[in-house]
Amino acid sequence: MVTESSDIRRQLPAVDRLLADPEIEALVALYGRELVRQQVRCELDSLRRQLATDTPGGKEELKAVVGELIQRVVATLREGVGSELRRVLNATGILLHTNLGRAPLPRDVAARLPGLLNAYCDLEFDLESGRRSERNRRTERLLTTLTGAEAALVANNNAGALVLVLATLARDREVVVSRGELVEIGGSFRVPDILRAAGARLVEVGTTNRTRIDDYEQAIGLETALLLKVHPSNYRMSGFVASAGAADLVSLARHRGLPLAVDEGSGLLRPHLAPQLQGHESVKELIGLGVDLVCSSGDKLLGGPQAGLLVGTAELVHRCRRHPLYRALRPDRAAYASLEAVLRCHLAQGPLPLDRLWVDRAVHRRRLKGLAEKLGVDIVEAEAFVGGGAAPERPIPGEALALPGDSELLYRLRQGDPPVVGYIREGRLILDLRTVDPEDDLLLATAVGAALAA
Ligand SMILES: *Cc1c(COP(=O)(O)O)cnc(C)c1O
């Protein structure tokens, strides 16, 4: 028979007594009393519901049940509000990995940021006159110098820059786009949806595989506001294909008195010699051809922070800047600070993380050999990729580390400190170090050594 006092539910401690437990007290210091109290109450309630009516139990059972409850509170809070954004070693060989934050900033650029972030700065303030100033002023000078454009503007990201262009130039009017460029770029960026969201009307021209300049010409009418060319990014067509080039579109747009915008995506600032990037026109080339507006991402081939760069004619860029939507799309000072510094790296032709992909084979082999010997693993052929929608089918041949392991090891590496992300190929775990900063080799070796030993 169950007596009243042996029913565990009646012996459960009150919320306040649980809050005094040392493990719970530690949580209070981290997350605040209110949140912890809420979670304790919630776990107590669910425990009471779980325990069948009249669950008998002595001191030992009670202790176990309360211990489990405390662990659940700890785990739920850690997972819910305690998990921090963590640095990860990207050994996937995909340089611009959107899930891993795209372009890493150069170390010296990142090193200068903290001093700007925990203080005030002259973001919109002219130290000379003591008056209000423009947050775009420095990036505009840098971007116009680097691309040859008359004016420049920075938005939160490329999607934002494109929405701004469409809302400013083509609201309630028509935008002519090739059917071959009505692509989805991932993360729910779909060209037709963006147009609609910005209030523009889409006029599709050509066919899926072939669009000629005549197709654009025939689609132009009284309602046409803009010709738009979109880089198809990670989507490729081959075989019987044709598209109108930027130069032809420039002459058509000039002839018909319409603006031409190019959504270039990658944000390559100057032509790159790598064969993998031959299909990517640089922003400078597009401006040189006479394109009126070019938008691109700051965190793709440019190698900077998340940002949308809009460059083009003074008249059109300034119209975009004056649009009320711009207020909702402007970046914060951390983005400006790192973007300005990365653009100055471009000016000085300094090294950027992107260059690591094209590392000299012999230099890379020496680096791999040192690590392979230390860890007792092999070196195998492997292909790296630019990622971020650039050169999707143009692998960069080279070598990587191959570990004896499978998804179990892959998991242990992800759970390590720091987490290491690699991939499985033919039953081996591959770590491609072309996307790992050589300065992190010791960290990597320690994390991999620990995962292999576990
Ligand atoms: C990546 C990409 C976008 C989206 O850029 P975000 O900076 O991620 O907003 C838009 N257009 C093209 C062509 C792209 O490649």
The ligand as an SDF file (V2000), in Angstrom:
LIG
                    3D

 15 15  0  0  0  0  0  0  0  0999 V2000
   24.5150   35.2850  -54.0610 C   0  0  0  0  0  0  0  0  0  0  0  0
   23.7120   36.0050  -55.0530 C   0  0  0  0  0  0  0  0  0  0  0  0
   22.6530   36.8300  -54.6470 C   0  0  0  0  0  0  0  0  0  0  0  0
   22.3090   37.0070  -53.1930 C   0  0  0  0  0  0  0  0  0  0  0  0
   23.3290   37.7000  -52.5530 O   0  0  0  0  0  0  0  0  0  0  0  0
   23.3190   37.9010  -50.9520 P   0  0  0  0  0  0  0  0  0  0  0  0
   24.4980   38.7560  -50.6890 O   0  0  0  0  0  0  0  0  0  0  0  0
   23.3960   36.5400  -50.3780 O   0  0  0  0  0  0  0  0  0  0  0  0
   22.0420   38.5840  -50.6300 O   0  0  0  0  0  0  0  0  0  0  0  0
   21.9480   37.5110  -55.6030 C   0  0  0  0  0  0  0  0  0  0  0  0
   22.2380   37.3880  -56.9040 N   0  0  0  0  0  0  0  0  0  0  0  0
   23.2510   36.6060  -57.3530 C   0  0  0  0  0  0  0  0  0  0  0  0
   23.5200   36.5220  -58.8160 C   0  0  0  0  0  0  0  0  0  0  0  0
   24.0210   35.8850  -56.4310 C   0  0  0  0  0  0  0  0  0  0  0  0
   25.0190   35.1050  -56.8670 O   0  0  0  0  0  0  0  0  0  0  0  0
  1  2  1  0
  2  3  1  0
  2 14  2  0
  3  4  1  0
  3 10  2  0
  4  5  1  0
  5  6  1  0
  6  7  2  0
  6  8  1  0
  6  9  1  0
 10 11  1  0
 11 12  2  0
 12 13  1  0
 12 14  1  0
 14 15  1  0
M  END
$$$$
